[in-house]
Amino acid sequence: YYRAPEIYLGIKYDYKVDMWSMGCLMYEALSGKSLFSGNNNFETLKSIFELRGKPSLKFLKQGQFTNNYFK
């Protein structure tokens, strides 16, 4: 539940994904609930994009696994 969208989509990433994970962990520690949850990668990505909004086409084109989730 703590992975950034870049990880799911196979996009080159940097330290920002660690900040994403830390934010998710802090939210869970303070609220007792997972910020983004799902039974599989698709559902978790859906949860992320429902809260954060649709990702840009430029962002999606960078992912080597984007076609696994978007058509």
Secondary structure, DSSP 8 states (H G I E B T S, - for coil): ----HHHHHT----THHHHHHHHHHHHHHHHSS-SS--SSHHHHHHHHHHHH----HHHHHT-SSGGGT--
